[in-house]
C-alpha cells in the first residue's frame, strides 16, 4: 500500500490520495472477476483489478494529463 501513496504523494495531498483509494476499492468491488476495470473520480482516472476480500491491484492513475504507473496491491 505504501507504493500507492508514494507514487501519488507528489501530485495529490494525502487526504485526496485516501479518498481516491477508497473510491477505487468500492468501484472495483462492484465488478467481480479478474478483469481490469477503468473508472473515473472527478478529474482522476484509474485502472484496477479486484482481487477479492477488499484488495485491488491498481495499475495506473491519471491526474490531469499525467499517467502514473502504480502497479500496487492495496
C-alpha positions, 0 to 999 in steps of 0.5 A, spaced: 500 500 500 505 504 501 507 504 493 500 507 492 501 513 496 508 514 494 507 514 487 501 519 488 504 523 494 507 528 489 501 530 485 495 529 490 495 531 498 494 525 502 487 526 504 485 526 496 490 520 495 485 516 501 479 518 498 481 516 491 483 509 494 477 508 497 473 510 491 477 505 487 476 499 492 468 500 492 468 501 484 472 495 483 468 491 488 462 492 484 465 488 478 467 481 480 472 477 476 479 478 474 478 483 469 481 490 469 476 495 470 477 503 468 473 508 472 473 515 473 473 520 480 472 527 478 478 529 474 482 522 476 482 516 472 484 509 474 485 502 472 484 496 477 483 489 478 479 486 484 482 481 487 477 479 492 476 480 500 477 488 499 484 488 495 485 491 488 491 491 484 491 498 481 495 499 475 495 506 473 492 513 475 491 519 471 491 526 474 490 531 469 494 529 463 499 525 467 499 517 467 502 514 473 504 507 473 502 504 480 502 497 479 500 496 487 496 491 491 492 495 496 
